Amino acid sequence: MRNNLILFVLTIFVFSSCSDHTNQKTGESNALITKWRGVIKNDHQKEVPFYFTIQGEGKEQIWTLINGEERMEMDQPYYEGDSLHVPLLIYEAELVVKENDTTVTGEFVRNGAYRLPFEAIKGNAQRFSKNQKAASNISGTYAVKLGKTDAIGLFNQHENYLTGTFLTSTGDYRYLEGKIADNKLFLSSFDGMHILLFEADIDGDKLVNGKMWSGKSANKEWNGVADKEAKLPDANKLTFLKKGYDKFAFSFKNQKGETISLTDKRYKGKVVVVQIMGSWCPNCLDESKFFSPLYDRKKEEGLEVIGLSFERSSDPEKAYKRINSLKKRLDINYEVVYAGTTKQAASALPMLNHIMSFPTSIIVDRKGEVQLIHTGFNGPSTGHYYEDYVSETTSLINNLLKEPN
């Protein structure tokens, strides 16, 4: 690592020149941080652009994905032969690349699923190389149809720079970033799991001729209209106990072979939040970032949290490896048990009418009665929707904690 004064000044200059609304702390290290524009090409030959930074060199590199305000630091890279492998968080995915001074080329690999071409160039290149000035400003709330799915579009535009997200009944599309060029919208995101690209024409207060591409090959049409009163079905009423059930119950073994259930001494007489989740799920990661510190603050008052993790692997050893990685990354101190595969979720919890979303959270009071079942999760990218959820959920839990044991 070079630490001479000239390179240190250069480091400051290079990173501060990463404009386009990036802002990231460098911590205590003086290692050079460079900005890159990456592209993953899907089966439709559509290029999905995104930004990332690389700090340091060789196997000490730190890769950080950039989408709007979000910064997501990847896991520690490693070399295998002449290729650098960059694990993408706790997901079963990685970038496998070959490097030189100004370019990186290789593949995005969803382990056991598919591979897509990936390349990147060093520098402050535009996310979307569209040079027309914005002819419209679409900042605001929109009622949207994503294919057949009802959604809410939230957009924030400054000149031609655009950020936004979409809310649905099963969760949000996290942080999207792009631009308005003339009367066209462009947004994209790569968060280690999702590969998303949105395009649309702007026609007054309408978004028309929209196209969305996700993952390897999925695509759908979409459209929207400005509507500050746009709403979705009540997320607290979509999932409920079936007729004939008056309790929520389960019994699963943890990694130590101990049976975990709500009737255990640890949970009896406590307020318990049960997360129906998966380590593969970015919205679950966002939800865990909320529940983890809440648990640490409130456990002495009688709050418990249990994660029921439905994984894509039927091998408990592999599943717990991923679950433990999630717990370590987010500093989760409550129990998270492997509850089966995603396909087994409905049969594992037969008292629920359905499980339409990962995550789904269930809040049980000190008497063991269900007080709330919330489907999906609107994360920090959704602004006041996230803030409202955090406020309302925290208030409910505080009130339940005040009830006598």
Residue, then its C-alpha position, 0 to 999 in steps of 0.5 A: m500500500r502506498n502512503n506517500l503524500i502525493l498519492f494521498v492527495l491523489t486519493i482525495f482528488v479521485f474520490s471527491s471527483c466521483s460526483d453524480h451524487t456519490n458520497q462514501k466515507t473512506g474510513e481510516s484507510n488511505a488506500l486509493i478508492t476508484k470509481w467504476r461503471g459496470v454493465i451486466k448484459n442480460d439475455h435480451q442484450k440489454e445493458v444494465p449499468f451501475y456504479f461501484t468503487i474499489q478500494g485497495e489492491g489485490k486480495e485486500q480490495i473492497w468492492t462497494l456497489i452504489n445505487g442512489e444513496e445506498r452503499m453496499e460493501m461486498d464480501q472479501p474477494y479472493y483469487e482462484g487461478d488468474s480470476l478474481h472472485v467477488p462474493l456478493l454479500i450473503y447471496e449465492a452469487e459472485l462476480v468472476v473477473k480478470e483485471n487490468d488498470t482501466t477495465v474489468t471483464g468477466e461474468f456475473v454468476r448466480n451459483g447453480a442458476y445462470r451466468l451473464p457477461f459483465e464488464a466495467i471501465k474505470g472513471n466517472a462515466q455516466r450511468f446512462s450515456k444519454n446527453q439530452k437535457a431533461a424536458s420533464n420533471i417527474s418528481g412525485t408519486y405515481a400509480v403504476k402497473l408493473g405487468k399485472t401488478d399494482a405498484i406505487g412509483l416514487f421518483n425524485q428528480h434533480e435536473n436530469y438526475l433521477t432516483g426512485t423505487f417501486l412499492t408493491s404488496t410484497g415489498d419494494y424494488r430498493y434503490l434505483e438510479g438513472k436519469i431523464a433524457d428529453n422525455k425518456l426515463f432510464l433507471s437501473s440497479f444492481d444490488g448483488m441479487h437484483i439486476l433491474l432496468f427500467e425505461a419509459d416515455i414521459d407524456g405529461d403526467k403519464l409514464v407510457n410504453g414502459k419496459m422493465w427487464s430483471g435478472k437473466s431474461a424476465n421482462k414486462e411492460w409497465n405504465g404509470v400516472a401521477d397520483k399523490e393519493a396512490k395506495l396499495p392494499d393494506a399490508n396488515k390484512l393480506t396474510f391472516l390466521k385461517k378459520g379454525y386457528d386461534k394461535f400461531a405455532f411452529s416447532f423447528k430445530n436450530q443448528k444445535g438440534e434444539t427444538i425452538s417454539l413459542t412455548d419455550k421458556r425463553y419466549k413464554g410471556k414475552v412479546v415475540v416478533v416472528q420473521i418469515m424470511g430467507s437469506w437470499c432475500p434483499n427485502c429480508l435483509d432490509e427488514s433484519k436491519f430494522f429488527s436487529p437493533l430494535y431487539d438489542r434495545k428492547k430485549e431487557e424489556g421482554l422483546e424476543v425475535i425469531g427468524l424462520s428462514f426458508e432457504r433455497s437449499s434443502d441441505p441444512e448444513k448449506a442453509y445454516k452456512r448462509i444463515n450464519s453469514l447473514k447473522k454475522r453481517l448484520d450483527i443479529n443476536y436473536e435465534v434464526v432457524y432453518a425452517g425448510t425450503t421456500k417451497q415448504a413454507a406454506s406446509a410448514l405454517p398451515m395456520l396461515n392463509h398463504i405466504m405471499s411474500f418474503p419477508t412476512s412478520i408476525i407480532v405475538d403479545r405476552k399472552g401468545e395472541v397474534q396482534l399483527i401480521h405484516t406482509g412484505f417490507n418497504g425499506p429505506s428507499t421508500g422514504h416516508y413509507y419506511e418511516d411510517y412502518v418503523s414508527e407504527t411497528t415500534s409504537l405497537i411493540n412498545n405498547l405490548l411490552k407495557e402489558p403485564n407478564 
